[in-house]
Amino acid sequence: MPLPVKYYPRSKLLPGLPTSMQFYTIAEVAIILATKVGSVHKWIQEGLLPAVQFGSEQHMLRIRAQDLENFIDMHLRNGLIKADHL
């Protein structure tokens, strides 16, 4: 008997998925902010943008949607740092 749908892994693209379970790659964050991947890495290294590392490889860094929203509110909207395109 198959498990109910709610137990299957969900994509971040599914509506209704809690923000705490939505993650973005570095490249996706760069696209969202219309900036360079290097800038996103720099913000992570400086501790401005929290990231979670899955596994032992750096390419497995992910940014929670809520952390990205907080970063935008605290840093970009307040003018503390600027994205490359601004």
MMTF fields as JSON, N, C-alpha, C and O atoms, coordinates in Angstrom:
{
  "mmtfVersion": "1.0.0",
  "mmtfProducer": "UNKNOWN",
  "numBonds": 343,
  "numAtoms": 344,
  "numGroups": 86,
  "numChains": 1,
  "numModels": 1,
  "chainsPerModel": [1],
  "groupsPerChain": [86],
  "chainIdList": ["A"],
  "bondAtomList": [4, 2, 8, 6, 12, 10, 16, 14, 20, 18, 24, 22, 28, 26, 32, 30, 36, 34, 40, 38, 44, 42, 48, 46, 52, 50, 56, 54, 60, 58, 64, 62, 68, 66, 72, 70, 76, 74, 80, 78, 84, 82, 88, 86, 92, 90, 96, 94, 100, 98, 104, 102, 108, 106, 112, 110, 116, 114, 120, 118, 124, 122, 128, 126, 132, 130, 136, 134, 140, 138, 144, 142, 148, 146, 152, 150, 156, 154, 160, 158, 164, 162, 168, 166, 172, 170, 176, 174, 180, 178, 184, 182, 188, 186, 192, 190, 196, 194, 200, 198, 204, 202, 208, 206, 212, 210, 216, 214, 220, 218, 224, 222, 228, 226, 232, 230, 236, 234, 240, 238, 244, 242, 248, 246, 252, 250, 256, 254, 260, 258, 264, 262, 268, 266, 272, 270, 276, 274, 280, 278, 284, 282, 288, 286, 292, 290, 296, 294, 300, 298, 304, 302, 308, 306, 312, 310, 316, 314, 320, 318, 324, 322, 328, 326, 332, 330, 336, 334, 340, 338],
  "bondOrderList": [1, 1, 1, 1, 1, 1, 1, 1, 1, 1, 1, 1, 1, 1, 1, 1, 1, 1, 1, 1, 1, 1, 1, 1, 1, 1, 1, 1, 1, 1, 1, 1, 1, 1, 1, 1, 1, 1, 1, 1, 1, 1, 1, 1, 1, 1, 1, 1, 1, 1, 1, 1, 1, 1, 1, 1, 1, 1, 1, 1, 1, 1, 1, 1, 1, 1, 1, 1, 1, 1, 1, 1, 1, 1, 1, 1, 1, 1, 1, 1, 1, 1, 1, 1, 1],
  "groupList": [{"groupName": "MET", "atomNameList": ["N", "CA", "C", "O"], "elementList": ["N", "C", "C", "O"], "formalChargeList": [0, 0, 0, 0], "bondAtomList": [1, 0, 2, 1, 3, 2], "bondOrderList": [1, 1, 2], "singleLetterCode": "M", "chemCompType": "L-PEPTIDE LINKING"}, {"groupName": "PRO", "atomNameList": ["N", "CA", "C", "O"], "elementList": ["N", "C", "C", "O"], "formalChargeList": [0, 0, 0, 0], "bondAtomList": [1, 0, 2, 1, 3, 2], "bondOrderList": [1, 1, 2], "singleLetterCode": "P", "chemCompType": "L-PEPTIDE LINKING"}, {"groupName": "LEU", "atomNameList": ["N", "CA", "C", "O"], "elementList": ["N", "C", "C", "O"], "formalChargeList": [0, 0, 0, 0], "bondAtomList": [1, 0, 2, 1, 3, 2], "bondOrderList": [1, 1, 2], "singleLetterCode": "L", "chemCompType": "L-PEPTIDE LINKING"}, {"groupName": "VAL", "atomNameList": ["N", "CA", "C", "O"], "elementList": ["N", "C", "C", "O"], "formalChargeList": [0, 0, 0, 0], "bondAtomList": [1, 0, 2, 1, 3, 2], "bondOrderList": [1, 1, 2], "singleLetterCode": "V", "chemCompType": "L-PEPTIDE LINKING"}, {"groupName": "LYS", "atomNameList": ["N", "CA", "C", "O"], "elementList": ["N", "C", "C", "O"], "formalChargeList": [0, 0, 0, 0], "bondAtomList": [1, 0, 2, 1, 3, 2], "bondOrderList": [1, 1, 2], "singleLetterCode": "K", "chemCompType": "L-PEPTIDE LINKING"}, {"groupName": "TYR", "atomNameList": ["N", "CA", "C", "O"], "elementList": ["N", "C", "C", "O"], "formalChargeList": [0, 0, 0, 0], "bondAtomList": [1, 0, 2, 1, 3, 2], "bondOrderList": [1, 1, 2], "singleLetterCode": "Y", "chemCompType": "L-PEPTIDE LINKING"}, {"groupName": "ARG", "atomNameList": ["N", "CA", "C", "O"], "elementList": ["N", "C", "C", "O"], "formalChargeList": [0, 0, 0, 0], "bondAtomList": [1, 0, 2, 1, 3, 2], "bondOrderList": [1, 1, 2], "singleLetterCode": "R", "chemCompType": "L-PEPTIDE LINKING"}, {"groupName": "SER", "atomNameList": ["N", "CA", "C", "O"], "elementList": ["N", "C", "C", "O"], "formalChargeList": [0, 0, 0, 0], "bondAtomList": [1, 0, 2, 1, 3, 2], "bondOrderList": [1, 1, 2], "singleLetterCode": "S", "chemCompType": "L-PEPTIDE LINKING"}, {"groupName": "GLY", "atomNameList": ["N", "CA", "C", "O"], "elementList": ["N", "C", "C", "O"], "formalChargeList": [0, 0, 0, 0], "bondAtomList": [1, 0, 2, 1, 3, 2], "bondOrderList": [1, 1, 2], "singleLetterCode": "G", "chemCompType": "PEPTIDE LINKING"}, {"groupName": "THR", "atomNameList": ["N", "CA", "C", "O"], "elementList": ["N", "C", "C", "O"], "formalChargeList": [0, 0, 0, 0], "bondAtomList": [1, 0, 2, 1, 3, 2], "bondOrderList": [1, 1, 2], "singleLetterCode": "T", "chemCompType": "L-PEPTIDE LINKING"}, {"groupName": "GLN", "atomNameList": ["N", "CA", "C", "O"], "elementList": ["N", "C", "C", "O"], "formalChargeList": [0, 0, 0, 0], "bondAtomList": [1, 0, 2, 1, 3, 2], "bondOrderList": [1, 1, 2], "singleLetterCode": "Q", "chemCompType": "L-PEPTIDE LINKING"}, {"groupName": "PHE", "atomNameList": ["N", "CA", "C", "O"], "elementList": ["N", "C", "C", "O"], "formalChargeList": [0, 0, 0, 0], "bondAtomList": [1, 0, 2, 1, 3, 2], "bondOrderList": [1, 1, 2], "singleLetterCode": "F", "chemCompType": "L-PEPTIDE LINKING"}, {"groupName": "ILE", "atomNameList": ["N", "CA", "C", "O"], "elementList": ["N", "C", "C", "O"], "formalChargeList": [0, 0, 0, 0], "bondAtomList": [1, 0, 2, 1, 3, 2], "bondOrderList": [1, 1, 2], "singleLetterCode": "I", "chemCompType": "L-PEPTIDE LINKING"}, {"groupName": "ALA", "atomNameList": ["N", "CA", "C", "O"], "elementList": ["N", "C", "C", "O"], "formalChargeList": [0, 0, 0, 0], "bondAtomList": [1, 0, 2, 1, 3, 2], "bondOrderList": [1, 1, 2], "singleLetterCode": "A", "chemCompType": "L-PEPTIDE LINKING"}, {"groupName": "GLU", "atomNameList": ["N", "CA", "C", "O"], "elementList": ["N", "C", "C", "O"], "formalChargeList": [0, 0, 0, 0], "bondAtomList": [1, 0, 2, 1, 3, 2], "bondOrderList": [1, 1, 2], "singleLetterCode": "E", "chemCompType": "L-PEPTIDE LINKING"}, {"groupName": "HIS", "atomNameList": ["N", "CA", "C", "O"], "elementList": ["N", "C", "C", "O"], "formalChargeList": [0, 0, 0, 0], "bondAtomList": [1, 0, 2, 1, 3, 2], "bondOrderList": [1, 1, 2], "singleLetterCode": "H", "chemCompType": "L-PEPTIDE LINKING"}, {"groupName": "TRP", "atomNameList": ["N", "CA", "C", "O"], "elementList": ["N", "C", "C", "O"], "formalChargeList": [0, 0, 0, 0], "bondAtomList": [1, 0, 2, 1, 3, 2], "bondOrderList": [1, 1, 2], "singleLetterCode": "W", "chemCompType": "L-PEPTIDE LINKING"}, {"groupName": "ASP", "atomNameList": ["N", "CA", "C", "O"], "elementList": ["N", "C", "C", "O"], "formalChargeList": [0, 0, 0, 0], "bondAtomList": [1, 0, 2, 1, 3, 2], "bondOrderList": [1, 1, 2], "singleLetterCode": "D", "chemCompType": "L-PEPTIDE LINKING"}, {"groupName": "ASN", "atomNameList": ["N", "CA", "C", "O"], "elementList": ["N", "C", "C", "O"], "formalChargeList": [0, 0, 0, 0], "bondAtomList": [1, 0, 2, 1, 3, 2], "bondOrderList": [1, 1, 2], "singleLetterCode": "N", "chemCompType": "L-PEPTIDE LINKING"}],
  "groupTypeList": [0, 1, 2, 1, 3, 4, 5, 5, 1, 6, 7, 4, 2, 2, 1, 8, 2, 1, 9, 7, 0, 10, 11, 5, 9, 12, 13, 14, 3, 13, 12, 12, 2, 13, 9, 4, 3, 8, 7, 3, 15, 4, 16, 12, 10, 14, 8, 2, 2, 1, 13, 3, 10, 11, 8, 7, 14, 10, 15, 0, 2, 6, 12, 6, 13, 10, 17, 2, 14, 18, 11, 12, 17, 0, 15, 2, 6, 18, 8, 2, 12, 4, 13, 17, 15, 2],
  "groupIdList": [1, 2, 3, 4, 5, 6, 7, 8, 9, 10, 11, 12, 13, 14, 15, 16, 17, 18, 19, 20, 21, 22, 23, 24, 25, 26, 27, 28, 29, 30, 31, 32, 33, 34, 35, 36, 37, 38, 39, 40, 41, 42, 43, 44, 45, 46, 47, 48, 49, 50, 51, 52, 53, 54, 55, 56, 57, 58, 59, 60, 61, 62, 63, 64, 65, 66, 67, 68, 69, 70, 71, 72, 73, 74, 75, 76, 77, 78, 79, 80, 81, 82, 83, 84, 85, 86],
  "secStructList": [7, 7, 7, 7, 4, 4, 4, 1, 7, 7, 7, 6, 6, 1, 6, 6, 7, 7, 4, 4, 4, 7, 3, 3, 7, 2, 2, 2, 2, 2, 2, 2, 2, 6, 1, 7, 2, 2, 2, 2, 2, 2, 2, 2, 2, 6, 6, 1, 1, 7, 7, 3, 3, 7, 1, 1, 7, 4, 4, 4, 3, 3, 3, 3, 2, 2, 2, 2, 2, 2, 2, 0, 0, 0, 0, 0, 6, 6, 6, 1, 1, 7, 7, 6, 6, 7],
  "xCoordList": [0.842, 0.0, 0.887, 1.733, 0.728, 1.592, 1.315, 0.22, 2.345, 2.199, 1.312, 1.271, 0.605, -0.158, 0.776, 1.954, 0.259, 1.049, 1.84, 2.968, 1.298, 1.98, 3.328, 4.132, 3.6, 4.857, 5.938, 7.099, 5.577, 6.577, 7.398, 6.879, 8.669, 9.463, 8.815, 8.278, 8.874, 8.255, 9.313, 10.38, 9.0, 9.862, 9.638, 8.552, 10.654, 10.476, 9.502, 9.044, 9.192, 8.268, 6.803, 5.911, 6.557, 5.177, 4.598, 5.228, 3.416, 2.78, 2.413, 2.112, 2.442, 2.083, 3.243, 3.091, 4.392, 5.56, 6.033, 6.244, 6.206, 6.617, 7.946, 8.837, 8.068, 9.294, 10.517, 11.604, 10.348, 11.48, 12.03, 13.129, 11.272, 11.722, 12.079, 12.331, 12.105, 12.468, 13.931, 14.354, 14.694, 16.113, 16.44, 15.826, 17.42, 17.897, 19.378, 20.111, 19.807, 21.242, 21.855, 21.144, 23.163, 23.87, 23.499, 23.264, 23.451, 23.109, 21.688, 21.442, 20.764, 19.39, 19.307, 18.575, 20.057, 20.076, 20.653, 20.141, 21.715, 22.308, 21.302, 21.232, 20.529, 19.507, 18.417, 18.012, 17.948, 16.89, 17.321, 16.535, 18.573, 19.083, 19.721, 20.189, 19.745, 20.357, 21.779, 22.157, 22.548, 23.929, 24.818, 24.346, 26.094, 27.053, 27.099, 26.863, 27.407, 27.571, 28.665, 28.555, 29.712, 30.811, 30.358, 30.866, 29.413, 28.892, 28.146, 28.259, 27.386, 26.647, 27.631, 27.447, 28.674, 29.71, 30.351, 30.586, 30.631, 31.259, 30.362, 30.838, 29.061, 28.129, 28.04, 27.896, 28.126, 28.115, 29.385, 29.32, 30.542, 31.823, 31.9, 32.502, 31.294, 31.301, 30.263, 30.203, 29.449, 28.438, 27.18, 26.339, 27.038, 25.855, 24.657, 23.51, 24.926, 23.869, 24.116, 25.062, 23.272, 23.463, 23.261, 22.408, 24.05, 23.927, 24.077, 24.74, 23.455, 23.512, 24.29, 24.046, 25.232, 26.01, 25.486, 25.47, 25.061, 24.627, 25.776, 26.261, 26.216, 27.346, 28.652, 28.687, 29.717, 31.04, 31.529, 32.625, 30.748, 31.181, 30.583, 29.418, 31.402, 30.946, 29.8, 28.983, 29.728, 28.652, 27.293, 26.269, 27.287, 26.035, 25.551, 24.736, 26.035, 25.544, 24.146, 23.872, 23.273, 21.917, 21.532, 22.012, 20.663, 20.195, 18.699, 17.924, 18.312, 16.885, 16.164, 16.712, 14.948, 14.155, 13.985, 14.074, 13.741, 13.554, 14.831, 14.767, 15.991, 17.265, 17.5, 18.026, 17.114, 17.253, 16.347, 16.769, 15.116, 14.195, 14.735, 14.659, 15.277, 15.866, 17.063, 17.232, 17.894, 19.055, 18.625, 19.21, 17.602, 17.109, 16.591, 16.906, 15.804, 15.253, 16.343, 16.311, 17.306, 18.32, 19.416, 19.908, 19.802, 20.991, 20.705, 21.199, 19.932, 19.718, 18.727, 19.001, 17.6, 16.594, 17.064, 16.679, 17.886, 18.392, 19.653, 20.165, 20.159, 21.312, 22.646, 23.638, 22.689, 23.95, 24.955, 26.159, 24.46, 25.301, 24.506, 23.287, 25.187, 24.527, 24.824, 25.935, 23.832, 24.044, 24.787, 24.792, 25.406, 26.239, 25.471, 26.048, 24.199, 23.434, 22.899, 22.41, 22.974, 22.403, 23.375, 23.047],
  "yCoordList": [-1.178, 0.0, 1.241, 1.371, 2.172, 3.36, 4.307, 4.341, 5.07, 6.076, 7.211, 7.491, 7.867, 9.054, 10.106, 10.168, 10.915, 11.905, 12.8, 13.17, 13.154, 14.087, 13.564, 14.351, 12.263, 11.705, 11.666, 11.393, 11.932, 11.954, 13.231, 14.272, 13.168, 14.412, 15.435, 15.093, 16.691, 17.751, 18.666, 18.879, 19.187, 20.153, 21.53, 21.826, 22.373, 23.752, 24.513, 25.599, 23.952, 24.604, 24.345, 25.001, 23.397, 23.092, 24.174, 24.579, 24.635, 25.613, 24.942, 23.75, 25.712, 25.188, 24.605, 24.269, 24.479, 23.966, 25.049, 26.182, 24.747, 25.786, 26.428, 25.751, 27.711, 28.439, 27.816, 27.832, 27.269, 26.668, 25.448, 24.987, 24.918, 23.745, 24.067, 23.156, 25.329, 25.731, 26.156, 26.97, 25.614, 25.928, 26.347, 25.878, 27.24, 27.691, 27.369, 27.344, 27.125, 26.977, 28.376, 29.38, 28.419, 29.694, 30.352, 31.558, 29.543, 30.072, 30.634, 31.68, 29.959, 30.461, 31.785, 32.686, 31.907, 33.165, 34.275, 35.395, 33.972, 34.974, 35.425, 36.612, 34.502, 34.846, 35.7, 36.72, 35.289, 36.025, 37.461, 38.393, 37.636, 38.97, 39.678, 40.809, 39.025, 39.583, 40.054, 41.184, 39.161, 39.464, 38.294, 37.327, 38.381, 37.344, 36.264, 36.531, 35.043, 33.93, 34.265, 33.924, 34.929, 35.313, 36.23, 36.138, 37.109, 38.005, 37.209, 37.492, 36.214, 35.376, 34.612, 34.539, 34.043, 33.351, 34.302, 33.929, 35.515, 36.506, 36.81, 36.873, 37.0, 37.291, 36.126, 36.33, 34.904, 33.721, 33.684, 33.468, 33.893, 33.869, 34.964, 34.765, 36.117, 37.221, 37.044, 37.844, 35.996, 35.74, 36.576, 36.598, 37.261, 38.085, 37.263, 37.612, 36.182, 35.328, 33.903, 33.249, 33.42, 32.056, 31.016, 31.174, 29.965, 28.858, 27.549, 27.484, 26.522, 25.184, 24.312, 24.337, 23.536, 22.64, 21.224, 20.679, 20.635, 19.248, 18.417, 18.664, 17.453, 16.638, 17.378, 18.392, 16.871, 17.445, 18.335, 18.889, 18.477, 19.24, 20.643, 20.833, 21.623, 23.008, 23.278, 24.167, 22.522, 22.759, 22.326, 22.492, 21.781, 21.379, 22.436, 22.13, 23.663, 24.748, 25.141, 25.234, 25.369, 25.805, 26.94, 27.021, 27.814, 28.958, 28.778, 28.6, 28.826, 28.733, 29.967, 31.069, 29.785, 30.894, 31.985, 33.171, 31.592, 32.576, 33.373, 34.579, 32.716, 33.425, 34.414, 35.504, 34.038, 34.949, 36.164, 37.295, 35.935, 37.051, 37.974, 39.196, 37.406, 38.22, 39.015, 40.184, 38.372, 39.033, 40.228, 41.307, 40.033, 41.121, 42.26, 43.424, 41.932, 42.964, 43.72, 44.949, 42.992, 43.607, 44.326, 45.36, 43.799, 44.321, 45.066, 46.175, 44.481, 45.122, 46.274, 47.365, 46.053, 47.121, 48.287, 49.429, 48.018, 49.08, 49.729, 50.678, 49.236, 49.838, 49.546, 50.214, 48.549, 48.229, 47.613, 47.844, 46.836, 46.344, 46.479, 46.646, 46.408, 46.547, 45.337, 44.807, 44.906, 43.849, 44.455, 45.675, 43.629, 44.084, 44.945, 45.846, 44.685, 45.384, 46.738, 47.5, 47.061, 48.319, 49.458, 50.584],
  "zCoordList": [0.0, 0.0, 0.0, 0.884, -0.968, -1.026, 0.138, 0.7, 0.475, 1.526, 1.042, -0.156, 1.944, 1.538, 0.94, 1.295, 0.05, -0.664, 0.278, -0.047, 1.417, 2.319, 2.815, 3.314, 2.695, 3.165, 2.089, 2.393, 0.849, -0.211, -0.127, 0.278, -0.503, -0.515, -1.434, -2.487, -1.022, -1.809, -2.416, -1.841, -3.555, -4.227, -3.636, -3.137, -3.687, -3.227, -4.119, -3.762, -5.26, -6.179, -5.834, -6.371, -4.947, -4.593, -3.692, -2.715, -4.017, -3.133, -1.816, -1.77, -0.773, 0.53, 1.306, 2.48, 0.679, 1.389, 2.34, 1.907, 3.614, 4.567, 4.159, 3.647, 4.386, 4.042, 4.693, 4.117, 5.884, 6.592, 5.863, 6.171, 4.894, 4.153, 2.71, 1.922, 2.355, 0.997, 0.981, 1.803, 0.059, -0.055, -1.481, -2.439, -1.604, -2.908, -3.046, -2.058, -4.266, -4.537, -4.616, -4.669, -4.621, -4.766, -6.095, -6.158, -7.151, -8.48, -8.488, -9.089, -7.836, -7.781, -7.038, -7.447, -5.946, -5.192, -6.056, -6.055, -6.792, -7.688, -8.736, -9.054, -9.272, -10.271, -9.623, -10.181, -8.459, -7.762, -7.495, -7.665, -7.077, -6.738, -7.926, -7.794, -9.083, -10.292, -10.003, -10.312, -9.405, -9.056, -9.459, -10.058, -9.134, -9.483, -8.406, -7.228, -8.831, -7.898, -6.889, -5.712, -7.348, -6.458, -5.334, -4.217, -5.618, -4.579, -3.516, -2.323, -3.953, -3.005, -2.123, -0.908, -2.728, -1.944, -0.943, 0.206, -1.367, -0.489, 0.712, 1.846, 0.46, 1.557, 2.528, 3.733, 2.013, 2.88, 3.72, 4.93, 3.09, 3.804, 4.864, 5.92, 4.589, 5.549, 6.657, 7.591, 6.55, 7.57, 7.416, 8.314, 6.293, 6.064, 5.605, 5.886, 4.905, 4.368, 4.867, 4.429, 5.778, 6.286, 5.189, 4.316, 5.248, 4.3, 5.06, 6.095, 4.532, 5.109, 4.148, 2.942, 4.679, 3.831, 3.992, 5.096, 2.893, 2.871, 2.349, 1.244, 3.103, 2.69, 2.916, 3.613, 2.33, 2.568, 1.433, 1.513, 0.398, -0.762, -0.75, -0.402, -1.136, -1.099, -2.064, -1.821, -3.154, -4.111, -3.558, -4.22, -2.366, -1.731, -0.736, 0.135, -0.852, -0.012, -0.465, -1.661, 0.493, 0.2, 1.135, 2.265, 0.65, 1.435, 1.67, 0.73, 2.936, 3.254, 2.724, 2.752, 2.245, 1.713, 2.768, 2.453, 4.012, 5.08, 5.322, 5.56, 5.264, 5.44, 4.302, 4.525, 3.083, 1.952, 2.134, 1.894, 2.553, 2.799, 3.88, 3.745, 4.948, 6.021, 5.512, 5.856, 4.688, 4.112, 3.269, 3.368, 2.44, 1.598, 2.464, 2.217, 3.47, 4.359, 5.11, 5.185, 5.665, 6.521, 5.756, 6.207, 4.614, 3.944, 2.646, 2.446, 1.785, 0.49, 0.588, 0.087, 1.215, 1.305, 2.155, 1.904, 3.153, 4.021, 3.47, 4.063, 2.352, 1.707, 2.376, 2.085, 3.277, 3.945, 2.973, 3.088, 2.022, 0.935, -0.345, -0.314, -1.457, -2.749, -3.605, -3.589, -4.346, -5.323, -6.508, -6.677, -7.319, -8.43, -9.424, -10.032, -9.595, -10.625, -10.172, -11.006, -8.898, -8.405, -8.508, -8.134]
}
